[in-house]
């Protein structure tokens, strides 16, 4: 592993063939920058699924600032990961309340 990598977090914008993705960076170092990223080796071997909207950790080299590799996918409710501006907040689904009982007809 090389030591001169830049670690960032981002949100997957688009999926392309061959495990390639367009990722919008949300880290402070490169806010709003878009990268073309591919899945790292362990992510491919373990068949980790990545979909648009997923938060990921990525690495990029200082020599090519347009490409990177995805090394980790954050789980949707992971603590410490705040919602990015413009993204949908994760809200646990709640079951709807039961319907109110209808009034019984009066027989007179």
VENLINLIN-V144134 format. One record per residue. OMEGA is omega in whole degrees, -180 to 180 (* if undefined). NEAR is the number of other C-alpha atoms within 10 Angstrom. Layout:
# VENLINLIN-V144134
{{OMEGA & NEAR} {OMEGA & NEAR}}
This chain:
# VENLINLIN-V144134
{{178 & 4} {-177 & 5} {-177 & 6} {176 & 11} {177 & 14} {179 & 13} {-179 & 16} {170 & 19} {-179 & 24} {179 & 26} {-180 & 23} {-180 & 24} {-172 & 17} {176 & 14} {177 & 17} {177 & 11} {177 & 7} {175 & 8} {178 & 15} {-174 & 17} {170 & 24} {-174 & 20} {174 & 30} {-176 & 22} {178 & 23} {178 & 20} {-178 & 15} {-176 & 9} {-176 & 12} {-176 & 13} {175 & 13} {179 & 13} {179 & 14} {-179 & 20} {171 & 21} {-172 & 19} {173 & 23} {-180 & 23} {176 & 22} {-174 & 16} {-178 & 12} {178 & 11} {177 & 17} {-177 & 13} {-179 & 9} {177 & 8} {177 & 10} {-178 & 11} {178 & 11} {179 & 19} {175 & 13} {-178 & 13} {179 & 16} {175 & 16} {-176 & 25} {171 & 22} {-178 & 17} {177 & 26} {175 & 19} {180 & 19} {178 & 16} {-178 & 11} {178 & 9} {-173 & 8} {179 & 13} {-178 & 13} {179 & 18} {176 & 26} {-179 & 22} {-178 & 27} {-178 & 18} {174 & 18} {179 & 20} {176 & 13} {-174 & 11} {-177 & 14} {-176 & 12} {179 & 8} {179 & 8} {178 & 6} {179 & 12} {180 & 10} {179 & 13} {178 & 13} {179 & 8} {179 & 6} {-180 & 9} {177 & 9} {179 & 12} {-179 & 10} {179 & 8} {-178 & 7} {179 & 6} {179 & 6} {-179 & 6} {180 & 6} {180 & 6} {-179 & 6} {180 & 6} {180 & 6} {179 & 6} {-178 & 6} {-180 & 6} {179 & 6} {179 & 6} {176 & 5} {-179 & 4} {* & 3}}
